[in-house]
Amino acid sequence: MREFQSRLQSTWPVVASPVLVDDMAVVAFGRNDKGAPRLYGIRMDGSGDVTETNHVWFRDDISTFVPSPAAYNGHVYLVRDRGEVECIDPATGKTIWSDAFPKNRNSYYASPTIAAGKLYAAREDGVVYVADVADGEFRLLSENDLKESVIGSPVPIEDRIFIRGEKHLLCFSSK
């Protein structure tokens, strides 16, 4: 069993993209959806084989499989596959706070986006949540059902948020 599990883990794809904050890369890996999360903090100032010198921290208790982490105000934000939200210090890997969007059987495939202190997270069934994270804590502001599947990440442009649904490109603005 151990040999099979090791072989299986070596073929796991890395879906989420790394995020950079200052001189640190935070890399989500593993299978959060299978109970085997991996999260690494790697200093970017090395050269050659930096395995021993630049791997600053490692966590096997949290990560994300599909959604990429987001960076904002020197912190890293994970929206995990089932809607759990973690704010991480990229220098130490320690959790600053954790919270969650309302529970649902649907997963998050879109990467979260943070614009003007608001975290936008789209669930695959088309529900988009907005949370205020500007003051260093999580406060859910709204739940918006777009009535179609969403797997693309929200894109902020000026004072608008664009979201690609299964059938429509939607634009939201406060104006």
LOLUMGU-899930 format. One line per 3 residues: number of its first residue (from 0); their letters; for each residue y, z, x of C-alpha. Coordinates in Angstrom, 3 decimals. Each point is the difference from the previous one (the first is absolute). Example, Ala and Ser with C-alpha at 12.3 -4.5 7.8 and 13.67 -1.06 7.14 Angstrom:
// residues 2
0	AS	-4.500:7.800:12.300 | 3.440:-0.660:1.370
This chain:
// residues 175
0	MRE	0.000:0.000:0.000 | 2.435:0.930:2.780 | -0.573:-3.352:1.749
3	FQS	0.528:-1.895:-3.272 | 3.173:1.986:-0.783 | 1.371:-0.638:3.502
6	RLQ	-0.736:-3.726:-0.295 | 1.577:-0.104:-3.468 | 3.169:1.739:1.207
9	STW	0.386:-2.411:2.904 | 0.348:-2.867:-2.501 | 2.613:1.647:-2.223
12	PVV	3.071:-2.185:-0.233 | 3.456:1.292:0.791 | 1.944:-1.028:-3.095
15	ASP	3.181:2.100:0.179 | 2.612:-1.043:2.560 | 1.269:2.509:2.567
18	VLV	3.491:1.382:-0.434 | 2.410:0.734:2.876 | 2.379:2.941:0.172
21	DDM	1.959:0.348:3.229 | -2.633:-0.223:2.776 | -2.984:0.837:-2.245
24	AVV	-2.387:-2.285:-1.866 | -1.833:1.575:-2.909 | -3.234:-1.856:-0.684
27	AFG	-2.041:0.479:-3.172 | -3.679:-0.867:0.415 | -3.398:0.952:-1.345
30	RND	-1.007:-0.001:-3.621 | 2.137:2.442:-1.956 | -1.671:-1.436:-3.115
33	KGA	-3.432:1.010:1.394 | 0.979:3.500:1.119 | 0.380:-0.920:3.677
36	PRL	3.758:-0.216:0.668 | 1.457:-0.494:3.486 | 3.649:0.261:1.044
39	YGI	1.259:-0.387:3.561 | 3.313:0.618:1.732 | 0.412:-2.160:3.102
42	RMD	2.969:0.122:2.350 | 1.244:-3.522:0.748 | 1.317:0.512:3.535
45	GSG	-3.199:-0.561:1.975 | -1.569:-2.947:1.727 | -3.564:-1.000:0.753
48	DVT	-2.739:2.135:-1.570 | 1.936:2.749:-1.776 | -2.976:1.584:-1.744
51	ETN	0.280:3.263:1.931 | 3.758:0.147:0.477 | 1.674:-1.332:-3.138
54	HVW	-2.270:1.078:-2.850 | 2.128:2.997:-0.968 | -1.761:1.213:-3.144
57	FRD	-2.887:-0.807:-2.323 | -0.788:1.078:-3.563 | -3.193:-0.483:-1.967
60	DIS	1.123:1.752:-3.187 | 2.563:-2.508:-1.323 | 0.725:-3.708:0.279
63	TFV	0.246:-3.086:-2.139 | -2.321:-2.975:-0.166 | 2.068:-2.817:-1.521
66	PSP	3.679:1.026:-0.398 | 1.926:0.019:3.276 | 2.053:3.090:0.807
69	AAY	3.787:-0.140:-0.422 | 2.636:1.449:2.336 | 3.243:1.611:-1.146
72	NGH	2.439:2.423:1.668 | -2.355:0.681:2.906 | -3.027:0.808:-2.179
75	VYL	-3.110:-1.942:-0.990 | -1.070:-0.186:-3.634 | -3.534:-0.757:-1.127
78	VRD	-0.853:-0.981:-3.541 | -3.739:0.397:0.046 | -2.371:-2.169:-2.003
81	RGE	-0.067:2.396:-2.985 | 3.729:0.823:-0.017 | 0.158:3.053:2.222
84	VEC	3.244:-0.012:1.997 | 0.361:1.519:3.483 | 3.128:0.355:2.100
87	IDP	-0.993:0.175:3.682 | 1.875:0.908:3.174 | -0.850:-2.991:2.234
90	ATG	0.470:1.970:3.225 | -2.567:2.700:-0.857 | -2.065:-1.464:-2.840
93	KTI	0.599:3.115:-2.077 | 0.540:-0.246:-3.748 | 3.540:0.942:-1.018
96	WSD	-0.829:-0.098:-3.705 | -2.578:-1.507:-2.320 | 0.115:-0.862:-3.696
99	AFP	-1.487:-2.626:-2.313 | 0.785:-2.515:-2.680 | -1.726:0.599:-3.356
102	KNR	-3.781:-0.415:0.249 | -1.589:-3.217:-1.190 | -3.211:-1.921:0.680
105	NSY	1.959:-2.950:1.441 | 0.730:-0.293:3.707 | 3.103:-0.755:2.045
108	YAS	-0.296:-3.224:1.985 | 3.702:-0.719:0.477 | 1.725:1.738:2.871
111	PTI	2.742:2.432:-0.971 | 3.618:-0.956:0.557 | 2.889:2.376:0.576
114	AAG	3.548:-1.128:-0.753 | 3.087:2.187:-0.428 | -2.155:3.139:0.135
117	KLY	-2.294:-1.182:-2.806 | -3.711:-0.555:0.565 | -1.436:-2.871:-2.075
120	AAR	-3.782:-0.081:-0.466 | -1.809:-2.629:-2.069 | -3.461:0.711:-1.359
123	EDG	-2.402:-2.928:-0.534 | 0.219:0.279:-3.806 | 3.739:-0.744:0.152
126	VVY	1.418:3.500:-0.245 | 2.810:0.452:2.506 | 1.148:3.503:0.878
129	VAD	3.345:0.932:1.472 | 0.437:3.309:1.814 | 3.016:1.483:1.747
132	VAD	-0.842:0.926:3.606 | 3.565:0.001:1.399 | 0.283:3.789:0.273
135	GEF	-3.281:0.486:1.840 | -2.051:0.797:-3.077 | -1.768:-1.918:-2.783
138	RLL	1.497:-0.281:-3.480 | -1.506:-2.473:-2.473 | 2.794:-1.928:-1.735
141	SEN	-1.723:-2.632:-2.129 | -3.208:-1.734:-1.042 | 0.342:-3.679:-0.927
144	DLK	-2.832:-2.037:-1.530 | 0.512:-3.671:0.879 | -2.882:-1.058:-2.272
147	ESV	-1.695:-2.103:2.690 | -1.923:0.621:3.183 | 2.013:0.687:3.173
150	IGS	-1.485:-0.068:3.488 | 3.079:-1.204:1.897 | 2.413:2.432:1.620
153	PVP	3.454:0.509:-1.550 | 2.740:-1.716:2.025 | 3.565:1.363:0.107
156	IED	2.853:-2.474:0.437 | 3.535:1.374:-0.246 | 0.148:1.952:-3.294
159	RIF	-3.156:-1.552:-1.463 | -3.742:0.589:0.118 | -2.309:-2.998:-0.321
162	IRG	-3.581:0.507:-1.139 | -2.593:-2.766:-0.189 | -2.321:0.477:-2.945
165	EKH	-3.086:-2.016:-0.795 | 2.036:-2.468:-2.090 | 3.683:0.721:0.657
168	LLC	2.475:0.764:2.740 | 2.086:2.879:-1.342 | 3.438:1.105:1.175
171	FSS	1.459:3.432:-0.743 | 3.592:1.033:0.609 | 2.251:2.857:-1.026
174	K	2.684:-2.567:-0.926
